[in-house]
């Protein structure tokens, strides 16, 4: 699934979805993501049961395309990055660190080895998940901003760079 979404993203990038001229593509993705897939995903999420595979591999990727189109539409007509764009760019500069941290934070919040908040009733699962998502996104934006005020790159990116330099030094001898 990850490779398929990566390839789709690369195709959309080449098709100009992030350019002002890509308005038609963005409009289609918004309709598919929010008018079609999001309501289906919401209903299936509330119903629960054995439909988790449909939401995970069917509707959720389509909703993500709608979110992509919404963000692309927002930034397609802006001449310079504003406050929000700079915060997202900071998360991008330390994407691997933020990815690992978000998994640790959500694991701690939701699973039994942490607070176990994920054991909410089926009726509350969708709004709870949305709330946790917003909370974790806000946390990542804050952490990235504060970290990059002091350091050049994220901690995992720093280790990655250090190991890469060590490997290339060894390989060149």
Residue pairs with C-beta under 8 A, 6 or more apart in sequence:
1 57
1 61
5 61
5 64
8 65
9 68
12 25
12 29
12 68
15 22
15 25
16 22
16 25
17 25
17 26
17 29
17 68
17 69
17 72
18 72
18 75
18 76
19 76
20 76
20 77
22 72
22 76
23 73
23 76
25 69
26 69
26 72
26 73
26 76
27 69
28 69
29 65
29 66
29 68
29 69
30 66
30 69
30 70
30 73
32 62
32 65
32 66
33 62
33 63
33 64
33 65
33 66
33 67
33 68
33 69
33 70
34 63
34 66
34 70
36 62
37 59
37 60
37 62
37 63
37 65
37 66
38 59
38 63
38 66
40 59
41 55
41 59
41 60
41 62
41 63
42 126
44 51
44 54
44 55
44 59
45 55
45 125
45 126
45 129
46 122
46 123
46 125
46 126
48 122
48 125
75 81
75 85
78 85
81 89
87 141
87 144
87 145
88 141
90 141
90 144
90 145
90 148
91 98
91 140
91 141
91 144
93 144
93 148
93 153
93 154
93 157
94 144
94 147
94 148
94 153
94 154
94 155
94 156
94 157
95 154
96 154
96 156
96 157
96 160
97 147
97 154
97 155
97 156
97 157
98 140
98 143
98 144
98 154
100 156
101 140
101 143
102 136
102 139
102 140
105 136
105 139
106 132
106 136
107 113
107 114
108 114
108 115
109 115
109 117
109 118
109 132
109 136
110 116
110 117
110 118
110 132
111 118
112 119
117 128
117 132
118 128
120 128
144 154
147 154
147 155
148 154
151 158
152 158
153 161
